[in-house]
Amino acid sequence: MPKVLICDNVERAKLGLDPSIMVDYRPDISREELLQVVGGYEALIIRSRTKVDREVIEKGAALKLIARPGTGLDNVDVDYAKSRGISVVNSPESLVEGVAEHVTLMMLAASRRLVEADVSTKAGRWEKNSLTGRELKGKTLGIVGLGRIGRRIAEIAGALGMSVLVYDVVDIPQDVVDRLRCRVVGLDELFRSSDYVTLHVPLTDQTRHLVDSARLSEMKKGAILVNTSRGEVIDQAALVAALKEGMIGGAALDVFEKEPPTGEILTAPNAILTPHIGGQTAEAQANAITVIGEKVNSFFRC
């Protein structure tokens, strides 16, 4: 009978774990306690609080599985776990709709100057004539990274009447290109030709500061940059400078190099900032837990 330790606050009932699995629920377990007991478990279910680093993995002599609801695995030493024969799973598929809708919302909010209009109206001003926006229809959207989220955004953009350019480091199947009615281009062309650019790439050595001052200088003067992937993909200082100089039209960020963000990004002009809530919908959070439960059940049935 496999033993599973739930280390963080997870709605246990929504996991739907098989009755044959023994579960210990300790959402407030300290690191010291975890190091003492982890050797007695075949699986860990965590969220962002618990760090499963090399030391924890070495203590987990019986570990076979590490599972985390959601997309992130930043708090797990994935490479070392896999080198020890431990499977690592998450549930990024559960957040697709929430993140895709958030990206669409941010593009619309930036285009229609929604935040400015809200603040102005609540302050008793009626600035209708000075708050002219623009429509998404007929504009070009560049999607960097055509995974699940990128593909869903391409679908939404097509429905809104946008042209879609895509770039990915892996080959994109022709049937996907045809279905999404998009065009595959190089990264330089995507940044030069897009009215909106949205980023959907993991953080790696290759993607860190993918968007730097040189890349920002390639963008159209009125272009909007959207990021819901990882904050470090953008050189934040370079972005602040670009916004202050009017090099681009604006930015909409849900992720930051440091979270919570501090410094000049908080006062940068034409920037919409949200606190990493792209996947923070009731549906996505519930689904993330359910999907992880299914993956744990499937793992121990094998």
Protein Blocks (a to p, Z undefined) as FASTA:
>chain_A
ZZdddfbdcdfklnopafklccdddfkbcfklmmmmmmmpcbdcddfklccdfklmmmmm
mbcbdcdehjblklpcfklmmmnopacdddfklmmmmmmmmmmmmmmmmmnommmmmmmm
mnopackklmcccdfehpacddehjafklmmmmmmmmmnopacddddfbdcdfklmmmno
pacddfklmmmmpcbdcddddddfklgokbafklmmmpcfkbccddfkbfklpcfklmmm
mmmnomagbdcdfbdfbdcdehjllmgghiacdehillmcfklmmmmmmmmmmmmmmmmm
ZZ
